[in-house]
Amino acid sequence: MVEAARKSGSLITADLAAKLGREVAAVPGPVTSPGAAGTNALLRDGATLVRDARDVLDALFGVGNAPPPRAPPHATTLEPALKTLLDAVAHGRDTVAALAGSSPDRADAAIVGLTELELRGLVRREPGGRYAVVP
């Protein structure tokens, strides 16, 4: 459960799940937030703590048995177009506009390429629509 007030219907569902032997997990929230009172109470009562995706995987696959995170592919194994795009970002052409110039077709290609690089863990989006190479 991500968020629930003290008298939330979601808590009824969590209670039923626990009675059926299902694991109940919750994300903690600020102690001053009424919207987190229910999830914090679940945690106090023994729900599994969820701090990040790894905690969810551990809950699904058993503590310590979650599949290890995949290492991002090495940049040298990239297709030439993606390698060129990655090099351009590394050299400061870090926005779609800078990569595409005035060509709408190149803008589309840049967006697709940046998305692929982001999914592979090689670039990340930053504030202002900029991209940065992941070290």
Long-range contacts (C-beta under 8 A, 24 or more apart in sequence): 1-25, 1-26, 1-27, 1-38, 1-39, 1-42, 1-47, 2-26, 2-27, 2-39, 3-27, 3-29, 3-35, 3-36, 3-38, 3-39, 4-35, 4-36, 4-37, 4-38, 4-39, 4-42, 5-34, 5-35, 5-37, 5-38, 6-34, 6-37, 6-38, 6-41, 7-38, 8-38, 10-38, 11-38, 11-41, 11-42, 14-42, 14-47, 23-48, 23-59, 24-48, 25-49, 25-50, 25-55, 25-56, 25-59, 26-50, 27-51, 72-120, 72-121, 72-122, 72-134, 73-120, 73-122, 75-122, 78-122, 81-109, 81-113, 82-113, 82-116, 82-117, 85-110, 85-113, 85-114, 85-117, 86-117, 86-122, 86-123, 86-133, 89-114, 89-117, 89-123, 89-131, 89-132, 89-133, 90-133, 94-130, 94-131, 94-132, 95-128, 95-129, 95-130, 95-131, 96-129
